[in-house]
Amino acid sequence: MAKVKKKKELKENSFINGAFIATLGIVGSKILGMLYVIPFYAIIGGQGGALYGYAYTIYNLFQSLSCAGIPNAISKIISEYQTLGYYNAKERAFKLGRNLAIIMGFTIFIILFIFAPTIAKAILGDLEGGNTLADVTMVVRVIATAILIVPTLSIYRGYLEGHKFITPPSISQVIEQLVRVIIIVAGSYLAINVFNLSLQTGVGIAVFGATAGAFVAYFYLLDKVKKNRKQLDAKPLETTEPLIKTKEILIKIFWYALPFIMIDVFKSCYDFIDMTTLVKTMVNDVGYTTAQAENIMSVISTWGNKINMIIVSISTGIIVSLIPNLTSSAVKKDKKDIHHKINQTLQVLLFISVPMTIGLSMLSSPVWAVFYGSNSPYGATIIAYFVFVALIISTYTALVSIVQVLKYYKEVLISLVVGVLIKLVLNVPLINLFHNLDFVPVYGSITATILGYGVGIILCLLFLRRKCQVSYMPTLKLLGKILVADLAMIIVLSLLKFVIPISSDVRILNIPIIAIYTIIGAITYFFVAHKFNLIEEVFGSKLINKITKKFRRN
């Protein structure tokens, strides 16, 4: 008699386990996002990269307005109501959030489509010799189509994450990125090299990849929710649910979403400030041509960001798991667990991100050569410094999310506003200062970003210290050990340069160079970390034993 195949149920994830799964999914999608730029850069070049970057900077800003806050708010509300046993209110909150996302997405799409020429004018002004106003208008209108579906997709992710089901949303991100990458590379190649269409058309097709990827990922999550509806509707806690009005849920969604929207909007403002000032300053004050300035802009807005996303994705994965878990602890008023999760978040982030950042900075020349070739006079030099922006953004994003989850909304706004104001005030003066000191002018813009986020980090730490009496001693003790392990890695890799050159003029030879330096650097770092018992202290012995048991079985 044939056995009936049992349907595989969704599994809840603990904070660290969830953070690990979410990070794997996000890193997987970002690796795909990194790999495609190798052929994509060869297809569209620096000017095409700048045009692509303009579209995505606008997309990120308006996506923040249309959907960034509501999915995170839904995740938080679902977790809160699930913890309290308010199952009817939980489902109503999900449906309300979904409807709001649809309305917001459609509204933002209409605004972008109508005002695309005005946006293009704000970006380029009267500059000539590079991309035109018509080019920028076209890509903004194409990218606007993604906002019709991305908000709804994000709501389904937030719904599952609120139930602490982290795996399906993580898989959906990989699916979304895979579809997007296929359209970006295949579409732009066929348009430009096979059908001999314009560069601008090729970039437009590539930009449409965001819309197609979102559609496929949305149907994947929709299928997951439908197939596991019985599990999602389960009521593990027997309690008398109070009557919660729709108006009350909407107000809760608004107040929970607002800080997340502010976080994403203000973070996008950093890119928007660069987009509207960097090229103009480099041309008018420093003396670069428009083409040169747009090539440099493309490094920051497109090509460099692809490399940085690997580091930023670590904090994103941690935050995906942190929000429902920290919300649950806050609802239970478990101060000890809140303090533990805050320190644990910082420890995991610093343990992984700091050595990755240092390693990428040291390997900027071979990494740039592998991805984009050696024909850019600015790429590797900019990346060596720009990669530290990823570290500072990761730390800030984690901290400001913690402050927001704990409902200190005024403090969130203060840290965001102060950071952006520092960037706005210092961006142009620092570009000119670095130029006058004979440094790379764009380093001034990067420094303004680091200072803006850096002040935001300090403010968040002070807020948590004052409001929650959080002690950072556990993290500071581990940070000393992490820095010693990083120093050992730097020394070993610096000595290795005398044996194996850190880069090669032959593009393909840079791949084994990167592999050798990465392996030796990682071995050195983890060896010293193991000697200091760092791995067990950061991740906990339970998770380490669980992983080692799985390897032993295999």
N, C-alpha and C positions, 0 to 999 in steps of 0.2 A: 504493500500500500504506500503510495507516494506521500511524503511528508509535506504538510502545508507550510510554506515559507512564512515565517513570522515577520510582520512589518517592523522595521527598525525605528525605535522611538527616538525623539530628540532628547539630548542629555543636558541637564543644567551644568553650568561651569562655575567653579569657585573663582575668586578674584585673580589669583596668580595663574591658575589653569586657563581661565578665560582670557587673561591678558596675553598668555603665551599663544593661544589659538588665534586670537584676533590679530596679534602681531605677525604670526606666520602668514595669515591670509593677506594682510595689508602689505607685508614685505614681498610676498609672492606677486601681488599685483604691481607693486612698484618695480620689481625686477623686470617684469614684462615691459613696464613703462620706460625702463632704462635701456633694455636691449633693442627696442624698436628704433631708438634715436640714431643708432649706428647707420642703418640704411636710410633712415629718414633725413638725416643731416646731409648725406651724400646726394639725396634727391632734390632737396629744396634749398640747401645752403644757408648762409647767414641772413640774407634779406628775407627769405621765406620763413626762417626761424623767428625773426622779429615780428613778422605779420601773424604767425601762429601764436606768438607770445601775447600780442595785443588782444587777440580774441579770447585767450584763456584768462588773462588778467581781468577783463571785463566780465567774463563768465563767472569767475570765482567771486567777484564782488557782488554780482546780482544773484548768484546762486545762494549766497549768504542771506540775502534779503528774502528770497523765495522759500528756502527750505532748511537752512542750516540749524535754526533754532528749534523748529517744531519737532523733528525726529528725536533730538536729544531730550527735549521736554517730554515727548511721548515715552521714551525709554525710562525717564525718571518717574513719571506718573504711573506707568504700568508697574514698575518695581514697588512704588509706594503703596498702591492699591492692592497689589498681590500680597505684599507683606501684611497689610491690615485685613485682608480677606474681603475686600470690596470688589467682587468679581464683575458685577453688573456695571458699576461705574468704570471699571477698567476697560471693558469692551466699548462702552459709549465714548470714552476718551479717545480710543483708537480710531473709531469711525469719524469723530469730530475732527481729529488731527488730519486724517486722510482727506476729508472734504476741504479743510483749510488749505492743505498743500496743493490740491488741484486748483483752487481759486487763485492762490498766490502765484503758482507757476504760470497760469494762463495770463494773469495781469502783467507779470514781469516780462513775459514773452512779447506782449503787445507793446509795452513801453520800449523795450530794446529794439523791436522791429521799426517802430516809428522814429525813434530818436537816434538810430545808428549813425546818420550823417553828422549830427551834432557831436556825438561821442568821438567820431573820427577826427573832427576839427579840433576838439580839445586835446587829442593825443598828438597830432602832427603839427597843428598850427599852420604856418606858412612855409614849412620846410619842403624842399624839393630835392630830387636826386635819389630817392629811395622809393618806398611804398607810397601809393597815392591815397587820397581821401576815399575814392571809389573802392579801392582794395580793402581798406579797413572797414568801410561800411558793409561790404559784402560778407566778410568773415564774422562780423558781429551779428548780422542777421542769421547766418547759418548756425552759429553756436547757440543762438536764442532758442532754437527748436529743442535743444536738450533740456531746457528748463520746463518744458511741457511735461516731461516724464520723471526727471530726477527727483523732484520733491516727493512724489508718491512712492517711488522706489525707496527713498530714505525713510519714509514713515514705516514701511514694512520692516526695514532693518531695525529701527528703533523699537518696534513692537516686539520682535523676537529677542532683541538684546535686553529689553525690560524684563522678560521672563528668564533671563540668564541663559538663553540658548544662543551662544556666540558663534557656533560653527556655520550654520546656514548663511548668516549675513557675511561672514568672512569668505565663504565659497563664492557668494554672489559678486563680491568685489573682484575676485580673480576672473570670473566669467565676464563681467563688464569690461575689465581691462583687456582681456584676450580678444574679444570681438572688436573693441576699439582699435587695438594695435593692428589687427588684420586689415581693417578698413583704412587706417592711416597709411600703412606701408604699401599695401596692394593698390589702394585707390589713387594715392599720389603718384606712384610709379607708372601705373597704366595711363593716367591722365597726361603726365608730362612726357614720358619716354616712349609710349606706344601710340597714343592718339594725338601726340604733339600739341596738347592744349597748353594754356598759359600757366606760369608758376602760380599765379593767384588762384586759378581754378583748382590746381592740385592741392593747394593749402586749404581751400574751401571744402574739398572732399574729405581731406584729413580731419578737419574740424568737425565734420558731420559724424565722424566715428564716435564721438561722445554720446550722440543721440541714439545711434544703433546699439551701442554697448549697454546703455541704460535700459532700453526696451527688452533686450534678452535677459538681463539680470532681474528685471521686474517680473517677468513671467516665471522665472525660476523660483523666486520667493513666493509669488502668488500660489504656485503649485505646492510648495512646502507648507504654507499656512493651511491650505485646503485639506491636504492629506493628514495633517496633524491637528485638526480642529478639536477633536475629542480631548487630546492632551492639553491643548491651550485653554480649553474650557473647564478643565478639572478644578475642583475646589478642595484643596488639601486642608484648609483651615475652616472649621465650622464657627461662624460668628453671625451676629445680627447686623446686617448691613444697613446703615442709615440712608435716608433718601438724599441723594446728592443731585441738585438741579443742574441742568445743562449749562446755565449761566455760570455756575460755580466752577464747573469743569473748564469752560472756556477761559475764565479769568485765570485759573491755575495754569492752563496751557500758555496763556499770554505771558504771565510772570515768570514761568519756568523757561519759556522760549527766548524771551527778551535778552537775558544775559548771553545765551549762546549766540544769538544773532549779532549782538554787540561784539562778542569775541571775534567772530568770523569777519564781520564788516570792518572792524578796526584793523585786523590783521591784513585784510585785502587793501586797506588804505596805504600800508607800507609799499606794496607793489604799485598802487596807483600813483603815489608820490614819485616813485622812480620813473614810471611810464610817462608822466607829464613834465618831469623836470630834467631827467638825466640826459636824454638825447639833445634837448635844447641847450643845456648848459655846456655839454661837451662840444657842441658846434659853435655856439655864440661866444663862450668865455674861454674855452681851452684851445679851440682852433682845429678840431677834428672835422672831417667831412661828414655829411649826413650818413653816407654809406658806412664809414668807420664807426660812427656813434651807434648806428642801428645794429651793427655786428656785435659791439660791446653790450648793447642792451639785450640782444638775443642770448648772450651768455648768462645773464642774470635772470631774464624772464623765462627762458625756455631750456637751454642746454644745461646750464649749471643747476637749475632747479630739479632736473631729472636725477642728477647725482645726489643732491641734498635730500630728495624724497625718501631715500633708503633710511636715513637717520631719523627724519621726521616721522616716518611710519611707525617707529618704535613707540613714540609717545602716543600716537593715535591709537595703536593697539591696546596700550595700557589704559587709556582713557575710556575706550569702548567697554572694557570690563570694570573699570573703576566706578563709573557713574551709577549703575544699578546696585553695586555692592556697597559703595559709600552711602548712597541714599538709604539703603536698608539699615545700615548702622545708625544713620542720623535719625531715622524714624523710631528706632528702638532706644535712642538716646544713649548709645554705648560709646562713651567718650574714649575709653581705653582702646577700643577697636578703631575709632576714627583716627586717633593719634598714630596707631600702628600702621594703618593703611596709608596715611600721609607720608610717613617716613619710608614705608616699603615702596611706595610709588617713586619717590626721589632716588632711593637706593638702586632699584631695578634700572631706572632711566640712566643714572650716572654710570652704573657698572657696564652697561652695554654701549651707550652713546659716546662716552668720552674716548675710549680707545678707537672706536670706529672713525670718529671725527679726526683724531690725530693721524691715524693710518691713512685716511683718504687725503689729508693735507700733504703728507709726506709723499704720497704716490700720485699727486695731481698730474705730473707730466705723463707717465705711462697711461694713466686712466683716461686722460683727455685724448691722447694719441690713439688708444684703442677705439674709443667711441666716435671721435670726430676727425681723426687724422692729425697731421702736424702742420697744417697750412694756416692755422690761426695764430697770429702773434700775441693774442691776449688770453686765449682760453685757459691754459694751464696755470698761468700767473694769477688770474682772477680766481679760479677754483681753489687754489691753495689757501686763500683767505676766506672766500665766500662760503666754504663748507662749515666754518664756525658759526655762521648764521643759522644753520640747521640745528646745531646743538643748543643754541640760545633760544630758538623758537620752540624746540621740543620741551625744554625745561619750563619756559613761560606758559606754554599751552597746558601742560599738566597742572601747574600751580593755579592758574586762573580758573581752570575747570573745577579744581577742588574748592576754591573760594566760592565759586558760583553754586556748586552742589550744596554747600552749607548755607546758602541763601544770604550771603553778604553781598547783595547786588550793588550797593553804593560803592563798596570797595573795589568790585570788579570794574565799574565804570571809571573810577579814579585812576586805576592802574592802566587801563586802556587809553584814556584820554591823554594822560601824562606822557606815555610812551610814544603815541602818534605825534603829539606836539613837538617832542624832542626830535623825532625824525624829520618833521616838516621844517622846523627852524634850522636844523643843522645840515640838512642834505646838501644844498647848493654851496654854503660856505665851506663845508669840509671837502667837497669835490675840488673847489678852487684852492683850498689850503694844501691838499695833497699834491696838486699840480705844481703849485709854487715851490713846494719842498722837493720837487723832482721825484715824487713817488707816483705810482699808477693812480691817475685821477679818480677812477671808479672806486678805489679803496675808501675814498671819503664817503661815498654813498653807503658802502657796506658797513663802515664804522658807525654811521648815523643809525643804521638799522640795529646794530649790536647794542649801541647805547640806549636806544629806545626800549628794546626788549629787556635789556639788563636792568634798567631802572624799574620796569614793570615787575621783574622777578623779585627785586629787593622789597618793593611795596607789598607784594603778595605774601612774602615770608613774614614781614612785619605784621600784616593784618592777621595772619593765622596765629602768630605768637601772642598778639594782644587779645584777640577775640576768643581763641580756643585754648590758650595756654599750652600750645604745642611746643615740646622740647625737640630741638634738632640734633641733640647730642648723639643719638644712635647713628644718624646719617653722617654727621661730621667725623665720627670715629671711623666709619667705613670709608668716607671720602679720602682720608689720609692714606689708607691702605690701597684704594683704587689708584691714587696718584703715584704711589710708589711702584705699583705694577705697570702703570703707563710709562713712568720714567725708565723702568727696566726695558720695556719694549722699544722706546725711542733710542736708547743706548745701543741695543742689539742691532736694530735696523740701520742706525748711523754707521756702525762698524761694518755691517754687511755691504755697504756701498763700496768699500775698498776691495771687496771680493767680486761682487756682481754689480755692474752699473745699474742705476735705478731707472733708467729709461733707454730706449733705442730709437734710432732713426727709421728702423724697419718696423712698420706698424704691427705686424703679426708677432714679432719677438717680444713685444710689451706684454702679451698675455701670460707667457710663462714667468716673466719678471714679476708681474703683479701677483701671480699665484705663489711664487716662492716667498716674496716679502710678506704676503698675507698669512701664509702658513707659519712661517717662522715668528712673525709678530704675534699671532694668536697663541701659538705654543708658549712663547715667553710670557705673555700676559696671563694666560690661564694657569701656568705653572706657579708664578709668583702669587696669583690670587688663591690658588689651592693651598699654598704654604701658609698664607695668612687666614685660611679658613673662610675666605670671602664668599665663595659660591654658596656654601651651606647657610651662611648668615643672611645673604640677600634673598635666596630663593626658598630656603627652608629645607630641612633634611627629608621631609615627607615627599616633596616633589622630586628631589634628586634620587631618592630610593626608588620611586615609581618609574622614573626614566631608565635608571640602570637595570631594573628588573625586566623591563620591556626589551632592552638590548640583549640581556642574557637569554631571554626566551627565543629571540630571533637567531 
